[in-house]
Amino acid sequence: MMLTKIFRVQTKYLASMMICFWMITHLSYSQNQSTTYLDENTRYGQLTNGFQYYIKNIPNSDAKISTSLIVKAGDNNQTKEQYEMAHFLEHMPFQRTKNFESIISNTELLNLLEMGLNGVTGAKHTEYSFNFPSHNKLASDTSLLFFKDIASGEIRFNKKDIDGERGAFYEEHLFRGAGKTYNLLKIASTFSNTYKGLKKPSEYRDYIYNFKIINLKDFYKEWYRPDLMALTVVGHIKNLDQLENQIQTRFNGLIKNKSKIHLTDIKQDYFDRAPQFMLINNSINQTHQLETYTSFHFYIRDTQEKYENSIIKDELLENMMYDLINKSLHKSLLAYHISYNFNIQPSIDIPYTHLIKVKTEEKDSKQSIQKAFSILNRIFESGFTKDEFENSKEKYINRLKKKDSTNTFYWLHKFKRHFVEDIDFNDLSLKVNTSFLKELTLEEFNTFVRRNLQKQPEDIAVINPSKDKFPFSEAQIRRWVQESPTDSINISSKNQDLRIADQIKQEDLLPQPEYQYEDLNDFGTEKIILKNGIKLIIKAYQPEKGRYQDDIMLHGFSPNGVSSFSEENFHSVIFASDIVRHSGIGKLDKFDLKKQLKETSIPYGFIPYISAHESGIKGNFKLKDLKLALQLVYLYMSAPRYDKSAYLDWKKEEKKKFLKKTDTNPKSDFYYHINKLTENRLFKPQGTYRYLGVDETDLDIAYKAYSKLMQNTQDFTFIITGNFKKDNILPLVNKYLSAIPNNKKAMHKGNVDANTYLKGKPLEIVYTPKQAIQNVHLFYKYTRETGSALSLKDEVILKIIEKLVHNRLRELRFKDKRAIYLSAARKQINRTNKTNSINLILSCSQEDLSKIKNDLKKITHHLKTQKINESLFKSIVNSHVIPKYSQKKRNQNKSTQAALYEHYRYHIPIVEQKQVDKIIKSINTDDILEMCQLYFKDENLVKFFAKNDYSEI
């Protein structure tokens, strides 16, 4: 009986499962195997059949355990007939094995076991992983049973499962931007013995829908063998001996494969080839006339012996080299109206190469290529300076020091590299590599760099975006490289002596401006009114552990936005903050700012923004940079830099960004269309609409609107949260924020948009993308107009429904075999319009559209007519609601900021934790049914479809 069925009748089988678990973990194991005790908490072993295992106990590591089954086989192990079989095979265990059916969509099972699972395929390996709490022994046993099925040849190749997964696999291909990656894979497959059997975009769909199942089985049979597999278990492990015994008992029964492994030496095959050149004419189907850019890929083969015969030391030196070279290359890009871009990196698709990429307008090809190689020539001849080297060395030593050896992912990565790449444990030692860097000299490093840059690139690929014949030959391009001069060092800047603090007139700053202290409320926030009317909310506290635990978070906002201006100026106003960020502040352009901020905790500065009914500025920083942060806020709000040249460059860069996103623009257009119709007609344009809107902007109107919004200080509220003492920061905060000019003119508050489609439903709206797509995008939107703020209880109920629908959508792929890769359900709370929505979002094949429309109708009908299973309800509450609304989560810095923002922006009450817990406890399945009945009505529904034509849907 499959485990999925076992858990449907828990009372009958759980006891026997636990007895089996006890027997497995307590039986002695006497057969020969080797075990290495790396330390008292770390073990590495190999069974007689070749199967390897790694165990690492990290006491109290959030009481979690991560397990992985790693197979030392991936894309590079495929034959021409087996193209994509490594990846497709990775999907199959989640469909069916001896003991599991559709495990990834079995929400009840996964919630009961508190497990998350995943699979990933790489060039050299395939990995399956489980994560679960350490107290859940049944989850541990389940993961081992699942891995045992995979390792012992018990993946089931059911034709219905395979055929059902073909469509989902193709949808994943589309989701990952297949059209953009093909050229890179084509280069790799031509230059090296990788990606054998690569299919053209026009051939790919037919291949996936029709490949022979025998090719999938053959790959599984050949490569999924004990001597090419390893198990890793990392986390809070209470009994290492017991776990090791369980692993040995489970996996020693795997039959040893005595056949010889046939490996192609990809590296030597590549190095033995003569220099290569290829030209790809990549005509892009464009609706709009765009400037297009030619990409040059120069490959230098890394034929050097590894430094001290250590892969890791070689990687450290290479990363330092790439980092310093890119800094040198990028210095020439720190100006407006640069027509080229370049960088150096290790090639992902062609191993053992240094890849130099140059992207430029065709007319500037020679100039751009020679600029890049002239910089490389200078580095080869002169090396890096002592300061450059020491700064880089310190950076990488600090990176090693910051690596947390108590972190689960640190050990998973370490074990994976040891197994897949045969890297010695000693070479992976933080201590060894830190000592190596500390002892590294400038002379040794520059010698290493020269050794890697001494050759001309052997292989060159050109991606030509035009239909026209490419005007340059291989010989010309190689001659440009060879004739590149040596670049002279030029670090001068017209603004090199200007500093951020210099942009502020000291006479504008009062030493101790007056302010009005209002109150200290029950939630530990203090409200202060500054001289210019700014309302300051301060929450000084110790945040819970999280990404922003050690940061100070600052968010200033006002209820004035695009709606306060004439609609004819919409694009100028909505993009005004983007123009300012591109232009800079005071006399400093964005490049000057970048130089000054790169070594601070605010490397990207602050983010001013303007939306339909709001404008503001936000950012986070360390306490040591408080003064700098406040200077930036002051300057962004009071002294935006007006620069027509920067504005024209912004327009050009926006067009470049649009061209880069050709695969995602249709979906962006679709979502913008939906939001504009149902949420806010002044929604910020995305995709093609953004590209077109950029040309509708006017620099003068944009700057006037920006200044009017940002200097209307009496409408601004600033929230500052983090671990600091209020009395220590208030003098500086008051000094700079009080100095922001106040225009003292009341602004027109634009009308809140009424939802056009709240009545007369259900509606079906078909959107035809401006760029052809190969599938159909669906967006079902159930919207209710509440007329008042959503209560916390209703918000939690919507969260539960969101998860319920999300789970049902996932089942469409794994149980109903629909051609869907990713699907989602999302609750959407519009505080401004006082409307709330439940959105069902997915992409599918045209062939499955009618089936999926019927599926969605069944899902919502079931939810509004039948109460959900009590155990499923409890598992969702325990797994997704309680953690989200826990004291620990709510007390994180980001969550505190969000709660205070909603309170002071929309008057949403801040609820004490006891009351939150009480509300969650009060919710039952009747509440879920009632809410589903309120939302899932036809009159609340708008169905949006994005497809290539208006044919019947």
Residue, then its C-alpha position, 0 to 999 in steps of 0.5 A: m500500500m502506498l504511503t499516501k493511502i497509509f496516511r488517509v487511514q492514520t489510526k490503522y497504520l501509523a502504529s505499524m510504521m513506528i514499529c518498523f521505524w524502531m526495528i530499522t533503527h535498532l537492528s545491528y549492522s555487521q556487514n563491511q563498510s567504511t566510516t570516517y569520523l571527521d569529528e564527533n558530530t560529522r561522519y562520512g561512510q561508504l557501503t560495500n555497494g559504493f553508496q556513500y553517506y554524510i551525516k552532520n549533527i548541528p545541535n540546536s540548528d533551528a531544530k531542522i534537518s535537511t536530507s538530500l539524495i545526490v546522483k553524480a549524473g546530470d545533463n553532461n551524461q546524456t547521449k544525443e538521444q537522451y537530450e533533456m532526459a536527466h531533467f525529465l527523470e528528476h520530475m518522475p519520482f514526484q509522480r510515482t515510485k514504489n511507495f509514493e504517488s504524487i507525493i509533491s501534491n499530497t498536502e495532507l501528508l506533507n503537512l502531517l510530516e511538516m516536510g518540504l521537498n524539491g528536485v534540481t538537475g545540473a550539468k554534473h549532478t541531480e539532487y532530491s531534497f527534503n526538509f523537516p523538523s528534527h522531532n518528526k521521526l516519521a518524516s525522517d523515515t519517509s525521506l529515506l524511504f523515498f530516496k530508497d525508492i529512487a536509488s533502488g530502481e523503483i521509480r515507476f515509468n507509468k505511460k500516463d504519468i510520463d505523458g501527463e508530465r510532458g505538457a508541464f515540462y514544456e511549460e517549465h521550459l517556457f517559464r524559464g525563458a527558453g527563447k533567451t537561453y537557446n543561443l547560449l546552449k547552441i554556442a556550448s553544444t557547438f564549441s564543446n561536447t555538452y548539451k548533446g542533441l540540443k533542439k531548436p526552439s521550433e523543434y523543442r515542443d514536438y520533441i518533448y511531447n514525443f520522445k521515446i520512453i525507453n530513452l528515459k528508462d535507459f538513462y535511469k538504468e545507466w546512471y542511477r547506481p549505488d556507486l554514483m549516489a550519496l545521501t546527506v543528512v544535516g541538522h539537529i540529529k539527536n542520535l548519530d549512531q542510530l541514524e547511521n545504522q538506519i542508513q546502512t540498513r536501508f541502503n546496503g541492499l542496493i545491488k552493486n552495478k558491476s558494469k563499467i561507467h562510460l564517461t566522456d572527458i569533456k575537458q580534454d575533448y574541448f582542449d584538443r579542438a582547434p580555435q572555433f568561431m560561430l555566428i548566430n543570426n538571431s532575428i527577434n520578432q519585434t512589434h516596435q522598432l528598437e535599438t538592438y545590441t550585438s553580443f560578442h563572447f570570447y572564450i579563453r581556455d583555462t588549460q593551466e594546472k590548478y594552483e597548488n593542485s587545489i580546486i578551491k584555492d584556484e577558485l578563490l584566486e579566480n574569483m578575486m581575479y574576476d572581481l578586480i578585473n570587472k571593477s576595472l572594466h566597469k570603471s569605463l562604464l561609469a558615465y551616461h550614454i555608454s553604448y557598450n557593456f562588458n564583463i569577465q566570468p567563468s562560463i557556466d555552459i562551457p566548463y574550464t573557460h574564462l568568458i569575456k562578454v562584450k555587448t555593444e551597438e553594431k557600429d561601435s563593435k571595434q571600439s568596444i572590443q578594443k576598449a575591453f581588451s585594452i583594459l585586460n592588456r593593462i592588467f596583464e602588463s602591470g598587474f593590480t596595485k597593492d591597495e587593490f590586492e589588499n582590499s580584495k584579499e580582506k574582502y574574501i577573508n571576511r567572506l570566509k570568516k562570515k561563513d557560518s559552520t553551524n548553518t545547514f546549507y554550509w555543510l550540504h554544499k560542502f558534502k556535495r562538492h566532496f562527492v560530485e567533484d571529488i574535492d578533499f575535505n581539507d581543501l574545503s576547510l575554512k581555516v585552511n583557505t583563510s590561512f592561504l589567503k592571509e599568506l598570499t602575496l601580491e606577486e603570487f596573485n599577479t603571477f596567477v592573473r598573468r598566467n590566466l590572461q596570457k593567451q588570446p581567446e581561442d573561441i569566439a561567438v557572435i550573436n547578431p540580432s539583425k536580419d541583415k548580414f553581419p558586416f564583420s568577419e572572424a579574421q577582423i574580430r581576431r585582429w581587433v583583439q590582437e591590435s588592442p592597445t594597452d589602456s592607461i589608468n584614468i580614475s579622474s572624475k569631474n566630481q571626485d572632490l565632491r562628497i554627499a555632505d558637501q551638497i547640503k548647505q549648512e545654513d539650511l540645517l538648524p542645530q536643534p530644531e523644535y519638535q512636539y512630542e505627542d505620545l508613547n503608545d502601548f506598542g512601544t512607538e513614540k510619535i513626534i511632530l517635527k517643525n515642518g509638519i513631518k510626523l515621526i514614528i519611532k520604534a526602538y526595540q530588539p527585533e527578532k532574528g531575520r534578514y533586517q535584525d541588525d538594520i535600521m529601517l526607514h520609510g517616509f510616505s504621504p497620501n499624495g501621488v499621481s492622482s493629485f495631478s492631471e491625467e495628461n501628465f500621468h507618465s511624467v509623474i509616475f516615472a519621476s522618481d525613476i528619473v531622479r534615481h537615474s540622475g542623482i542628487g545635488k551635483l552628484d550623478k548616480f555614478d558619483l553616488k555609487k562610488q561613495l556608497k559602495e563600501t557603506s551599508i547603503p550601497y544602492g542608496f534610498i528608493p524614492y517612489i511615486s504611485a497612484h495615491e502615495s509617494g515616499i522614500k524607503g531604505n535600510f542601513k546600519l546604525k554606523d551610517l545613520k548620518l549618511a542615511l539621513q543626508l541621503v533622505y534630505l537630498y533626495m527630497s530637497a535637491p534632486r539633480y536636474d540633468k537633461s543628459a541623464y534623462l535622455d540616457w534613462k530613456k535609452e536604458e529603459k529601452k535596453k531593459f525592455l529588449k532584455k525581457t522579451d520572454t517576460n514582457p507578454k506576461s508583464d503586459f497581461y498583469y498590467h492590463i488586469n491591474k489597470l482594469t480592476e485595481n487602479r487605472l493609474f497603476k504603474p506601467q510595466g512591459t510594453y506599456r512602460y516602454l511606450g510610456v517612457d516616450e510620453t514623459d516630459l523632464d520639466i513636468a516630472y521634476k516639478a511634480y517630484s518636488k511638489l510631492m516630496q516637499n509637501t512635508q506636512d503630509f509626510t509620516f516617517i517610520i523608523t524601526g530597529n535596535f537603537k536608543k531613541d535619544n541617541i538618534l533623535p537629534l540627527v533625525n530631527k536635524y535633517l528631516s526638519a530641514i526638508p523644505n515645506n511648500k505649505k500648499a495643500m495638495h489635491k487628493g485624487n479620487v480613489d478609483a471605483n472598481t469598474y468590474l464589480k458588477g455585471k459578472p461573470l466576465e471573460i476578457v481576452y487579452t492579445p499580447k503584443q508579442a506572440i506567446q506559445n501558451v495561454h495565461l489565465f488569471y481568475k479574479y474574485t473580488r468583493e467590495t467591503g466598504s471598510a478595512l478587512s478585519l484580522k480574522d477575515e485576513v487570516i481566513l483569506k490566508i487559509i483559503e489562499k493556501l487551500v486553492h493553491n494546493r488544489l491548483r497544484e493537484l491539477r498538474f500532479k493528479d489530473k496531468r494538466a499541462i501546468y508547470l507553476s500555479a498560484a492562488r493569491k489573496q489581494i488586499n486593496r486598502t485604498n479601494k477597500t476591495n479584497s480579491i482571491n486570484l487564481i493564476l496559472s499558465c497552460s497549453q492551449e489544448d488543456l484550456s477547456k479542461i482547466k476552465n472546468d477544473l477551476k469551476k469545480i474547485t471553487h464550487h467544491l469549496k463553497t458547497q462542502k466544508i474542508n477536511e478537519s485534519l487538512f484545515k488544522s495542518i494548514v493552520n499549523s504550517h502556514v498561519i501560526p508561523k506567519y502570525s507568531q510573536k517571533k515573526r511579527n517581531q521581526n524588523k520587516s514585519t514591524q515596519a509593515a504593521l506600523y505602516e498599515h496602522y499609520r497609513y490606513h488606520i489598521p489596528i495593531v493587535e496584541q499577540k494574545q488577541v491574535d492567538k485567540i482570533i486564530k484559535s476561534i477560526n473553524t471550518d464553518d468560517i472557511l465555508e462561509m467566506c468561500q460562499l461570499y467570494f466564489k460567486d459568479e458576480n464577483l468573478v472576472k476571467f482574464f485570458a492572454k492568448n494569441d488571438y480572440s478565438e473561442i476560449 
